[in-house]
Amino acid sequence: MGRKQQIYDILKGKFLVDEDAFKNWMFILFLTFLALIMISSSHSVDRKVQKIAKLNRQKKELRSEFVATRSDLMKLKMESSVVKQLENKGLIVSAEPPIKIKITSRRK
């Protein structure tokens, strides 16, 4: 049997109907099963990559929100902002600096 005849037999599907067809069918089913597993795995990886990208975008958004909030907090904590808010409530800054009081206890 020549090489040309072997290729022709494969194209006709003769290997699926001869005596050893069961082995060939089992091998084809095995390859089909492996292909399905590979496709499923590929889809799973794609879903995970998309989820990672989404989480990275959320992380960047939350990070920028954190930086903006921290900046606002720093502005609110500045002495000039605190003084301005207290003036609205009727409190003013003392002209004299505070005096530190030291208490020493004597034990007998």
Jmol script that loads the backbone (N, CA, C; Angstrom):
load data "model"
ATOM      1  N   MET A   1       0.851  -1.169   0.000  1.00  0.00           N
ATOM      2  CA  MET A   1       0.000   0.000   0.000  1.00  0.00           C
ATOM      3  C   MET A   1       0.898   1.233   0.000  1.00  0.00           C
ATOM      4  N   GLY A   2       0.656   2.118  -0.936  1.00  0.00           N
ATOM      5  CA  GLY A   2       1.512   3.281  -1.079  1.00  0.00           C
ATOM      6  C   GLY A   2       1.080   4.418  -0.153  1.00  0.00           C
ATOM      7  N   ARG A   3       1.935   5.358  -0.063  1.00  0.00           N
ATOM      8  CA  ARG A   3       1.690   6.519   0.799  1.00  0.00           C
ATOM      9  C   ARG A   3       0.453   7.277   0.329  1.00  0.00           C
ATOM     10  N   LYS A   4       0.286   7.368  -0.955  1.00  0.00           N
ATOM     11  CA  LYS A   4      -0.861   8.057  -1.524  1.00  0.00           C
ATOM     12  C   LYS A   4      -2.151   7.351  -1.125  1.00  0.00           C
ATOM     13  N   GLN A   5      -2.154   6.025  -1.137  1.00  0.00           N
ATOM     14  CA  GLN A   5      -3.331   5.233  -0.770  1.00  0.00           C
ATOM     15  C   GLN A   5      -3.650   5.410   0.719  1.00  0.00           C
ATOM     16  N   GLN A   6      -2.631   5.503   1.579  1.00  0.00           N
ATOM     17  CA  GLN A   6      -2.856   5.706   3.013  1.00  0.00           C
ATOM     18  C   GLN A   6      -3.530   7.047   3.273  1.00  0.00           C
ATOM     19  N   ILE A   7      -3.058   8.085   2.622  1.00  0.00           N
ATOM     20  CA  ILE A   7      -3.659   9.407   2.780  1.00  0.00           C
ATOM     21  C   ILE A   7      -5.095   9.385   2.273  1.00  0.00           C
ATOM     22  N   TYR A   8      -5.330   8.705   1.157  1.00  0.00           N
ATOM     23  CA  TYR A   8      -6.672   8.612   0.598  1.00  0.00           C
ATOM     24  C   TYR A   8      -7.601   7.867   1.557  1.00  0.00           C
ATOM     25  N   ASP A   9      -7.106   6.791   2.191  1.00  0.00           N
ATOM     26  CA  ASP A   9      -7.914   6.030   3.159  1.00  0.00           C
ATOM     27  C   ASP A   9      -8.257   6.881   4.379  1.00  0.00           C
ATOM     28  N   ILE A  10      -7.316   7.696   4.831  1.00  0.00           N
ATOM     29  CA  ILE A  10      -7.575   8.585   5.980  1.00  0.00           C
ATOM     30  C   ILE A  10      -8.643   9.605   5.614  1.00  0.00           C
ATOM     31  N   LEU A  11      -8.538  10.180   4.419  1.00  0.00           N
ATOM     32  CA  LEU A  11      -9.518  11.174   3.989  1.00  0.00           C
ATOM     33  C   LEU A  11     -10.909  10.563   3.832  1.00  0.00           C
ATOM     34  N   LYS A  12     -10.978   9.330   3.422  1.00  0.00           N
ATOM     35  CA  LYS A  12     -12.271   8.646   3.275  1.00  0.00           C
ATOM     36  C   LYS A  12     -12.824   8.213   4.631  1.00  0.00           C
ATOM     37  N   GLY A  13     -12.001   8.164   5.670  1.00  0.00           N
ATOM     38  CA  GLY A  13     -12.445   7.762   6.997  1.00  0.00           C
ATOM     39  C   GLY A  13     -12.479   6.263   7.170  1.00  0.00           C
ATOM     40  N   LYS A  14     -11.682   5.576   6.405  1.00  0.00           N
ATOM     41  CA  LYS A  14     -11.643   4.117   6.470  1.00  0.00           C
ATOM     42  C   LYS A  14     -11.184   3.620   7.849  1.00  0.00           C
ATOM     43  N   PHE A  15     -10.380   4.423   8.535  1.00  0.00           N
ATOM     44  CA  PHE A  15      -9.874   4.019   9.852  1.00  0.00           C
ATOM     45  C   PHE A  15     -10.989   3.989  10.900  1.00  0.00           C
ATOM     46  N   LEU A  16     -12.143   4.561  10.580  1.00  0.00           N
ATOM     47  CA  LEU A  16     -13.255   4.567  11.532  1.00  0.00           C
ATOM     48  C   LEU A  16     -14.172   3.363  11.395  1.00  0.00           C
ATOM     49  N   VAL A  17     -14.009   2.593  10.326  1.00  0.00           N
ATOM     50  CA  VAL A  17     -14.909   1.468  10.095  1.00  0.00           C
ATOM     51  C   VAL A  17     -14.193   0.126   9.978  1.00  0.00           C
ATOM     52  N   ASP A  18     -12.880   0.100  10.074  1.00  0.00           N
ATOM     53  CA  ASP A  18     -12.177  -1.171   9.959  1.00  0.00           C
ATOM     54  C   ASP A  18     -12.201  -1.935  11.286  1.00  0.00           C
ATOM     55  N   GLU A  19     -11.454  -3.019  11.396  1.00  0.00           N
ATOM     56  CA  GLU A  19     -11.494  -3.896  12.564  1.00  0.00           C
ATOM     57  C   GLU A  19     -11.059  -3.191  13.845  1.00  0.00           C
ATOM     58  N   ASP A  20     -10.068  -2.332  13.784  1.00  0.00           N
ATOM     59  CA  ASP A  20      -9.549  -1.637  14.968  1.00  0.00           C
ATOM     60  C   ASP A  20     -10.227  -0.276  15.181  1.00  0.00           C
ATOM     61  N   ALA A  21     -11.430  -0.126  14.683  1.00  0.00           N
ATOM     62  CA  ALA A  21     -12.125   1.168  14.754  1.00  0.00           C
ATOM     63  C   ALA A  21     -12.405   1.568  16.203  1.00  0.00           C
ATOM     64  N   PHE A  22     -12.646   0.577  17.088  1.00  0.00           N
ATOM     65  CA  PHE A  22     -12.957   0.910  18.486  1.00  0.00           C
ATOM     66  C   PHE A  22     -11.818   1.687  19.127  1.00  0.00           C
ATOM     67  N   LYS A  23     -10.585   1.256  18.895  1.00  0.00           N
ATOM     68  CA  LYS A  23      -9.424   1.965  19.439  1.00  0.00           C
ATOM     69  C   LYS A  23      -9.362   3.388  18.882  1.00  0.00           C
ATOM     70  N   ASN A  24      -9.632   3.528  17.608  1.00  0.00           N
ATOM     71  CA  ASN A  24      -9.597   4.851  16.984  1.00  0.00           C
ATOM     72  C   ASN A  24     -10.700   5.746  17.560  1.00  0.00           C
ATOM     73  N   TRP A  25     -11.887   5.194  17.741  1.00  0.00           N
ATOM     74  CA  TRP A  25     -12.988   5.979  18.301  1.00  0.00           C
ATOM     75  C   TRP A  25     -12.675   6.403  19.734  1.00  0.00           C
ATOM     76  N   MET A  26     -12.086   5.506  20.503  1.00  0.00           N
ATOM     77  CA  MET A  26     -11.721   5.849  21.886  1.00  0.00           C
ATOM     78  C   MET A  26     -10.685   6.981  21.905  1.00  0.00           C
ATOM     79  N   PHE A  27      -9.737   6.901  20.987  1.00  0.00           N
ATOM     80  CA  PHE A  27      -8.724   7.957  20.914  1.00  0.00           C
ATOM     81  C   PHE A  27      -9.360   9.287  20.501  1.00  0.00           C
ATOM     82  N   ILE A  28     -10.297   9.252  19.559  1.00  0.00           N
ATOM     83  CA  ILE A  28     -10.988  10.471  19.122  1.00  0.00           C
ATOM     84  C   ILE A  28     -11.804  11.051  20.275  1.00  0.00           C
ATOM     85  N   LEU A  29     -12.489  10.200  21.030  1.00  0.00           N
ATOM     86  CA  LEU A  29     -13.254  10.674  22.191  1.00  0.00           C
ATOM     87  C   LEU A  29     -12.334  11.277  23.254  1.00  0.00           C
ATOM     88  N   PHE A  30     -11.191  10.644  23.450  1.00  0.00           N
ATOM     89  CA  PHE A  30     -10.215  11.168  24.409  1.00  0.00           C
ATOM     90  C   PHE A  30      -9.718  12.552  23.980  1.00  0.00           C
ATOM     91  N   LEU A  31      -9.397  12.702  22.700  1.00  0.00           N
ATOM     92  CA  LEU A  31      -8.950  14.000  22.191  1.00  0.00           C
ATOM     93  C   LEU A  31     -10.056  15.056  22.299  1.00  0.00           C
ATOM     94  N   THR A  32     -11.297  14.638  22.054  1.00  0.00           N
ATOM     95  CA  THR A  32     -12.432  15.566  22.187  1.00  0.00           C
ATOM     96  C   THR A  32     -12.578  16.017  23.634  1.00  0.00           C
ATOM     97  N   PHE A  33     -12.448  15.076  24.556  1.00  0.00           N
ATOM     98  CA  PHE A  33     -12.530  15.400  25.984  1.00  0.00           C
ATOM     99  C   PHE A  33     -11.424  16.384  26.381  1.00  0.00           C
ATOM    100  N   LEU A  34     -10.210  16.135  25.911  1.00  0.00           N
ATOM    101  CA  LEU A  34      -9.103  17.047  26.206  1.00  0.00           C
ATOM    102  C   LEU A  34      -9.344  18.433  25.611  1.00  0.00           C
ATOM    103  N   ALA A  35      -9.908  18.478  24.407  1.00  0.00           N
ATOM    104  CA  ALA A  35     -10.198  19.769  23.774  1.00  0.00           C
ATOM    105  C   ALA A  35     -11.245  20.534  24.582  1.00  0.00           C
ATOM    106  N   LEU A  36     -12.268  19.833  25.079  1.00  0.00           N
ATOM    107  CA  LEU A  36     -13.289  20.492  25.898  1.00  0.00           C
ATOM    108  C   LEU A  36     -12.695  21.026  27.199  1.00  0.00           C
ATOM    109  N   ILE A  37     -11.824  20.260  27.802  1.00  0.00           N
ATOM    110  CA  ILE A  37     -11.166  20.733  29.035  1.00  0.00           C
ATOM    111  C   ILE A  37     -10.310  21.966  28.735  1.00  0.00           C
ATOM    112  N   MET A  38      -9.605  21.946  27.622  1.00  0.00           N
ATOM    113  CA  MET A  38      -8.757  23.075  27.258  1.00  0.00           C
ATOM    114  C   MET A  38      -9.604  24.327  26.998  1.00  0.00           C
ATOM    115  N   ILE A  39     -10.720  24.181  26.309  1.00  0.00           N
ATOM    116  CA  ILE A  39     -11.603  25.316  26.034  1.00  0.00           C
ATOM    117  C   ILE A  39     -12.173  25.863  27.334  1.00  0.00           C
ATOM    118  N   SER A  40     -12.608  24.968  28.216  1.00  0.00           N
ATOM    119  CA  SER A  40     -13.159  25.390  29.506  1.00  0.00           C
ATOM    120  C   SER A  40     -12.111  26.124  30.328  1.00  0.00           C
ATOM    121  N   SER A  41     -10.911  25.613  30.348  1.00  0.00           N
ATOM    122  CA  SER A  41      -9.823  26.245  31.087  1.00  0.00           C
ATOM    123  C   SER A  41      -9.508  27.620  30.513  1.00  0.00           C
ATOM    124  N   SER A  42      -9.512  27.728  29.209  1.00  0.00           N
ATOM    125  CA  SER A  42      -9.239  29.010  28.558  1.00  0.00           C
ATOM    126  C   SER A  42     -10.303  30.046  28.927  1.00  0.00           C
ATOM    127  N   HIS A  43     -11.571  29.635  28.930  1.00  0.00           N
ATOM    128  CA  HIS A  43     -12.650  30.563  29.315  1.00  0.00           C
ATOM    129  C   HIS A  43     -12.519  30.975  30.774  1.00  0.00           C
ATOM    130  N   SER A  44     -12.147  30.029  31.607  1.00  0.00           N
ATOM    131  CA  SER A  44     -11.968  30.329  33.027  1.00  0.00           C
ATOM    132  C   SER A  44     -10.849  31.350  33.227  1.00  0.00           C
ATOM    133  N   VAL A  45      -9.760  31.172  32.511  1.00  0.00           N
ATOM    134  CA  VAL A  45      -8.641  32.114  32.608  1.00  0.00           C
ATOM    135  C   VAL A  45      -9.067  33.494  32.120  1.00  0.00           C
ATOM    136  N   ASP A  46      -9.820  33.538  31.027  1.00  0.00           N
ATOM    137  CA  ASP A  46     -10.302  34.822  30.509  1.00  0.00           C
ATOM    138  C   ASP A  46     -11.166  35.542  31.539  1.00  0.00           C
ATOM    139  N   ARG A  47     -12.060  34.806  32.195  1.00  0.00           N
ATOM    140  CA  ARG A  47     -12.915  35.417  33.229  1.00  0.00           C
ATOM    141  C   ARG A  47     -12.065  35.959  34.373  1.00  0.00           C
ATOM    142  N   LYS A  48     -11.058  35.210  34.775  1.00  0.00           N
ATOM    143  CA  LYS A  48     -10.194  35.667  35.875  1.00  0.00           C
ATOM    144  C   LYS A  48      -9.388  36.897  35.472  1.00  0.00           C
ATOM    145  N   VAL A  49      -8.907  36.943  34.247  1.00  0.00           N
ATOM    146  CA  VAL A  49      -8.150  38.104  33.776  1.00  0.00           C
ATOM    147  C   VAL A  49      -9.051  39.336  33.762  1.00  0.00           C
ATOM    148  N   GLN A  50     -10.285  39.172  33.299  1.00  0.00           N
ATOM    149  CA  GLN A  50     -11.227  40.301  33.286  1.00  0.00           C
ATOM    150  C   GLN A  50     -11.541  40.756  34.701  1.00  0.00           C
ATOM    151  N   LYS A  51     -11.702  39.817  35.619  1.00  0.00           N
ATOM    152  CA  LYS A  51     -11.989  40.172  37.013  1.00  0.00           C
ATOM    153  C   LYS A  51     -10.800  40.919  37.626  1.00  0.00           C
ATOM    154  N   ILE A  52      -9.586  40.468  37.329  1.00  0.00           N
ATOM    155  CA  ILE A  52      -8.382  41.141  37.846  1.00  0.00           C
ATOM    156  C   ILE A  52      -8.306  42.560  37.308  1.00  0.00           C
ATOM    157  N   ALA A  53      -8.607  42.739  36.015  1.00  0.00           N
ATOM    158  CA  ALA A  53      -8.580  44.080  35.426  1.00  0.00           C
ATOM    159  C   ALA A  53      -9.625  44.978  36.092  1.00  0.00           C
ATOM    160  N   LYS A  54     -10.807  44.429  36.341  1.00  0.00           N
ATOM    161  CA  LYS A  54     -11.867  45.204  36.998  1.00  0.00           C
ATOM    162  C   LYS A  54     -11.445  45.598  38.413  1.00  0.00           C
ATOM    163  N   LEU A  55     -10.861  44.664  39.149  1.00  0.00           N
ATOM    164  CA  LEU A  55     -10.404  44.954  40.511  1.00  0.00           C
ATOM    165  C   LEU A  55      -9.275  45.987  40.513  1.00  0.00           C
ATOM    166  N   ASN A  56      -8.397  45.941  39.525  1.00  0.00           N
ATOM    167  CA  ASN A  56      -7.331  46.944  39.432  1.00  0.00           C
ATOM    168  C   ASN A  56      -7.902  48.334  39.175  1.00  0.00           C
ATOM    169  N   ARG A  57      -8.931  48.416  38.311  1.00  0.00           N
ATOM    170  CA  ARG A  57      -9.580  49.709  38.076  1.00  0.00           C
ATOM    171  C   ARG A  57     -10.223  50.228  39.352  1.00  0.00           C
ATOM    172  N   GLN A  58     -10.917  49.338  40.086  1.00  0.00           N
ATOM    173  CA  GLN A  58     -11.542  49.745  41.350  1.00  0.00           C
ATOM    174  C   GLN A  58     -10.489  50.197  42.351  1.00  0.00           C
ATOM    175  N   LYS A  59      -9.361  49.492  42.377  1.00  0.00           N
ATOM    176  CA  LYS A  59      -8.283  49.857  43.303  1.00  0.00           C
ATOM    177  C   LYS A  59      -7.765  51.259  42.990  1.00  0.00           C
ATOM    178  N   LYS A  60      -7.578  51.557  41.709  1.00  0.00           N
ATOM    179  CA  LYS A  60      -7.095  52.885  41.319  1.00  0.00           C
ATOM    180  C   LYS A  60      -8.106  53.961  41.705  1.00  0.00           C
ATOM    181  N   GLU A  61      -9.404  53.676  41.495  1.00  0.00           N
ATOM    182  CA  GLU A  61     -10.440  54.644  41.856  1.00  0.00           C
ATOM    183  C   GLU A  61     -10.451  54.885  43.363  1.00  0.00           C
ATOM    184  N   LEU A  62     -10.382  53.802  44.130  1.00  0.00           N
ATOM    185  CA  LEU A  62     -10.392  53.945  45.587  1.00  0.00           C
ATOM    186  C   LEU A  62      -9.138  54.658  46.084  1.00  0.00           C
ATOM    187  N   ARG A  63      -8.012  54.398  45.440  1.00  0.00           N
ATOM    188  CA  ARG A  63      -6.764  55.060  45.831  1.00  0.00           C
ATOM    189  C   ARG A  63      -6.866  56.570  45.582  1.00  0.00           C
ATOM    190  N   SER A  64      -7.409  56.946  44.432  1.00  0.00           N
ATOM    191  CA  SER A  64      -7.535  58.379  44.139  1.00  0.00           C
ATOM    192  C   SER A  64      -8.554  59.028  45.083  1.00  0.00           C
ATOM    193  N   GLU A  65      -9.614  58.298  45.416  1.00  0.00           N
ATOM    194  CA  GLU A  65     -10.588  58.822  46.382  1.00  0.00           C
ATOM    195  C   GLU A  65      -9.937  58.995  47.756  1.00  0.00           C
ATOM    196  N   PHE A  66      -9.100  58.047  48.149  1.00  0.00           N
ATOM    197  CA  PHE A  66      -8.395  58.129  49.423  1.00  0.00           C
ATOM    198  C   PHE A  66      -7.477  59.345  49.458  1.00  0.00           C
ATOM    199  N   VAL A  67      -6.735  59.562  48.372  1.00  0.00           N
ATOM    200  CA  VAL A  67      -5.812  60.700  48.319  1.00  0.00           C
ATOM    201  C   VAL A  67      -6.586  62.014  48.389  1.00  0.00           C
ATOM    202  N   ALA A  68      -7.709  62.095  47.670  1.00  0.00           N
ATOM    203  CA  ALA A  68      -8.517  63.320  47.687  1.00  0.00           C
ATOM    204  C   ALA A  68      -9.085  63.565  49.083  1.00  0.00           C
ATOM    205  N   THR A  69      -9.566  62.509  49.737  1.00  0.00           N
ATOM    206  CA  THR A  69     -10.136  62.649  51.079  1.00  0.00           C
ATOM    207  C   THR A  69      -9.057  63.041  52.080  1.00  0.00           C
ATOM    208  N   ARG A  70      -7.877  62.450  51.963  1.00  0.00           N
ATOM    209  CA  ARG A  70      -6.780  62.791  52.863  1.00  0.00           C
ATOM    210  C   ARG A  70      -6.368  64.251  52.676  1.00  0.00           C
ATOM    211  N   SER A  71      -6.359  64.706  51.428  1.00  0.00           N
ATOM    212  CA  SER A  71      -6.029  66.100  51.150  1.00  0.00           C
ATOM    213  C   SER A  71      -7.065  67.038  51.772  1.00  0.00           C
ATOM    214  N   ASP A  72      -8.346  66.680  51.637  1.00  0.00           N
ATOM    215  CA  ASP A  72      -9.403  67.494  52.257  1.00  0.00           C
ATOM    216  C   ASP A  72      -9.248  67.526  53.776  1.00  0.00           C
ATOM    217  N   LEU A  73      -8.916  66.395  54.361  1.00  0.00           N
ATOM    218  CA  LEU A  73      -8.728  66.321  55.817  1.00  0.00           C
ATOM    219  C   LEU A  73      -7.565  67.205  56.257  1.00  0.00           C
ATOM    220  N   MET A  74      -6.479  67.172  55.509  1.00  0.00           N
ATOM    221  CA  MET A  74      -5.323  68.007  55.857  1.00  0.00           C
ATOM    222  C   MET A  74      -5.687  69.487  55.806  1.00  0.00           C
ATOM    223  N   LYS A  75      -6.509  69.869  54.818  1.00  0.00           N
ATOM    224  CA  LYS A  75      -6.948  71.257  54.730  1.00  0.00           C
ATOM    225  C   LYS A  75      -7.818  71.623  55.927  1.00  0.00           C
ATOM    226  N   LEU A  76      -8.693  70.693  56.335  1.00  0.00           N
ATOM    227  CA  LEU A  76      -9.573  70.961  57.477  1.00  0.00           C
ATOM    228  C   LEU A  76      -8.795  71.039  58.786  1.00  0.00           C
ATOM    229  N   LYS A  77      -7.694  70.329  58.887  1.00  0.00           N
ATOM    230  CA  LYS A  77      -6.902  70.315  60.119  1.00  0.00           C
ATOM    231  C   LYS A  77      -5.965  71.512  60.236  1.00  0.00           C
ATOM    232  N   MET A  78      -5.817  72.270  59.174  1.00  0.00           N
ATOM    233  CA  MET A  78      -4.925  73.433  59.229  1.00  0.00           C
ATOM    234  C   MET A  78      -5.471  74.450  60.233  1.00  0.00           C
ATOM    235  N   GLU A  79      -4.559  75.121  60.902  1.00  0.00           N
ATOM    236  CA  GLU A  79      -4.951  76.060  61.956  1.00  0.00           C
ATOM    237  C   GLU A  79      -5.864  77.156  61.421  1.00  0.00           C
ATOM    238  N   SER A  80      -5.599  77.644  60.230  1.00  0.00           N
ATOM    239  CA  SER A  80      -6.422  78.718  59.670  1.00  0.00           C
ATOM    240  C   SER A  80      -7.867  78.247  59.441  1.00  0.00           C
ATOM    241  N   SER A  81      -8.046  76.992  59.021  1.00  0.00           N
ATOM    242  CA  SER A  81      -9.401  76.472  58.820  1.00  0.00           C
ATOM    243  C   SER A  81     -10.113  76.313  60.146  1.00  0.00           C
ATOM    244  N   VAL A  82      -9.400  75.815  61.150  1.00  0.00           N
ATOM    245  CA  VAL A  82     -10.004  75.628  62.470  1.00  0.00           C
ATOM    246  C   VAL A  82     -10.402  76.980  63.056  1.00  0.00           C
ATOM    247  N   VAL A  83      -9.526  77.986  62.925  1.00  0.00           N
ATOM    248  CA  VAL A  83      -9.814  79.324  63.453  1.00  0.00           C
ATOM    249  C   VAL A  83     -11.048  79.900  62.767  1.00  0.00           C
ATOM    250  N   LYS A  84     -11.137  79.733  61.453  1.00  0.00           N
ATOM    251  CA  LYS A  84     -12.277  80.262  60.699  1.00  0.00           C
ATOM    252  C   LYS A  84     -13.579  79.608  61.158  1.00  0.00           C
ATOM    253  N   GLN A  85     -13.567  78.296  61.384  1.00  0.00           N
ATOM    254  CA  GLN A  85     -14.769  77.597  61.839  1.00  0.00           C
ATOM    255  C   GLN A  85     -15.153  78.017  63.257  1.00  0.00           C
ATOM    256  N   LEU A  86     -14.154  78.239  64.107  1.00  0.00           N
ATOM    257  CA  LEU A  86     -14.444  78.654  65.481  1.00  0.00           C
ATOM    258  C   LEU A  86     -14.958  80.087  65.534  1.00  0.00           C
ATOM    259  N   GLU A  87     -14.488  80.957  64.636  1.00  0.00           N
ATOM    260  CA  GLU A  87     -14.982  82.327  64.597  1.00  0.00           C
ATOM    261  C   GLU A  87     -16.462  82.356  64.233  1.00  0.00           C
ATOM    262  N   ASN A  88     -16.885  81.433  63.398  1.00  0.00           N
ATOM    263  CA  ASN A  88     -18.305  81.352  63.042  1.00  0.00           C
ATOM    264  C   ASN A  88     -19.155  80.970  64.252  1.00  0.00           C
ATOM    265  N   LYS A  89     -18.565  80.283  65.218  1.00  0.00           N
ATOM    266  CA  LYS A  89     -19.283  79.861  66.422  1.00  0.00           C
ATOM    267  C   LYS A  89     -19.094  80.844  67.577  1.00  0.00           C
ATOM    268  N   GLY A  90     -18.375  81.912  67.331  1.00  0.00           N
ATOM    269  CA  GLY A  90     -18.206  82.939  68.348  1.00  0.00           C
ATOM    270  C   GLY A  90     -16.959  82.792  69.197  1.00  0.00           C
ATOM    271  N   LEU A  91     -16.076  81.882  68.884  1.00  0.00           N
ATOM    272  CA  LEU A  91     -14.838  81.714  69.649  1.00  0.00           C
ATOM    273  C   LEU A  91     -13.707  82.402  68.910  1.00  0.00           C
ATOM    274  N   ILE A  92     -12.771  82.975  69.671  1.00  0.00           N
ATOM    275  CA  ILE A  92     -11.630  83.642  69.049  1.00  0.00           C
ATOM    276  C   ILE A  92     -10.336  83.063  69.608  1.00  0.00           C
ATOM    277  N   VAL A  93      -9.257  83.314  68.896  1.00  0.00           N
ATOM    278  CA  VAL A  93      -7.947  82.824  69.311  1.00  0.00           C
ATOM    279  C   VAL A  93      -7.399  83.776  70.372  1.00  0.00           C
ATOM    280  N   SER A  94      -6.836  83.207  71.410  1.00  0.00           N
ATOM    281  CA  SER A  94      -6.272  84.005  72.491  1.00  0.00           C
ATOM    282  C   SER A  94      -5.020  84.728  72.009  1.00  0.00           C
ATOM    283  N   ALA A  95      -4.856  85.951  72.472  1.00  0.00           N
ATOM    284  CA  ALA A  95      -3.679  86.730  72.105  1.00  0.00           C
ATOM    285  C   ALA A  95      -2.462  86.285  72.904  1.00  0.00           C
ATOM    286  N   GLU A  96      -2.700  85.730  74.079  1.00  0.00           N
ATOM    287  CA  GLU A  96      -1.603  85.273  74.935  1.00  0.00           C
ATOM    288  C   GLU A  96      -1.409  83.776  74.751  1.00  0.00           C
ATOM    289  N   PRO A  97      -0.159  83.347  74.731  1.00  0.00           N
ATOM    290  CA  PRO A  97       0.072  81.903  74.604  1.00  0.00           C
ATOM    291  C   PRO A  97      -0.336  81.185  75.894  1.00  0.00           C
ATOM    292  N   PRO A  98      -0.653  79.920  75.808  1.00  0.00           N
ATOM    293  CA  PRO A  98      -1.052  79.178  77.005  1.00  0.00           C
ATOM    294  C   PRO A  98       0.111  79.032  77.977  1.00  0.00           C
ATOM    295  N   ILE A  99      -0.227  78.923  79.242  1.00  0.00           N
ATOM    296  CA  ILE A  99       0.776  78.757  80.293  1.00  0.00           C
ATOM    297  C   ILE A  99       0.736  77.307  80.743  1.00  0.00           C
ATOM    298  N   LYS A 100       1.904  76.726  80.855  1.00  0.00           N
ATOM    299  CA  LYS A 100       1.992  75.335  81.283  1.00  0.00           C
ATOM    300  C   LYS A 100       2.006  75.295  82.801  1.00  0.00           C
ATOM    301  N   ILE A 101       1.126  74.500  83.368  1.00  0.00           N
ATOM    302  CA  ILE A 101       1.031  74.374  84.823  1.00  0.00           C
ATOM    303  C   ILE A 101       1.656  73.046  85.219  1.00  0.00           C
ATOM    304  N   LYS A 102       2.602  73.120  86.163  1.00  0.00           N
ATOM    305  CA  LYS A 102       3.248  71.908  86.664  1.00  0.00           C
ATOM    306  C   LYS A 102       2.762  71.650  88.078  1.00  0.00           C
ATOM    307  N   ILE A 103       2.363  70.429  88.316  1.00  0.00           N
ATOM    308  CA  ILE A 103       1.939  70.038  89.665  1.00  0.00           C
ATOM    309  C   ILE A 103       2.917  68.999  90.159  1.00  0.00           C
ATOM    310  N   THR A 104       3.493  69.264  91.284  1.00  0.00           N
ATOM    311  CA  THR A 104       4.379  68.279  91.890  1.00  0.00           C
ATOM    312  C   THR A 104       3.702  67.810  93.162  1.00  0.00           C
ATOM    313  N   SER A 105       3.636  66.558  93.301  1.00  0.00           N
ATOM    314  CA  SER A 105       2.991  66.021  94.505  1.00  0.00           C
ATOM    315  C   SER A 105       4.056  65.609  95.511  1.00  0.00           C
ATOM    316  N   ARG A 106       3.784  65.939  96.742  1.00  0.00           N
ATOM    317  CA  ARG A 106       4.699  65.553  97.806  1.00  0.00           C
ATOM    318  C   ARG A 106       4.038  64.478  98.634  1.00  0.00           C
ATOM    319  N   ARG A 107       4.694  63.389  98.706  1.00  0.00           N
ATOM    320  CA  ARG A 107       4.150  62.281  99.495  1.00  0.00           C
ATOM    321  C   ARG A 107       4.949  62.143 100.760  1.00  0.00           C
ATOM    322  N   LYS A 108       4.255  61.940 101.848  1.00  0.00           N
ATOM    323  CA  LYS A 108       4.915  61.840 103.144  1.00  0.00           C
ATOM    324  C   LYS A 108       4.946  60.431 103.646  1.00  0.00           C
TER     325      LYS A 108
END
end "model"
wireframe off; spacefill off
backbone 0.3
color backbone group
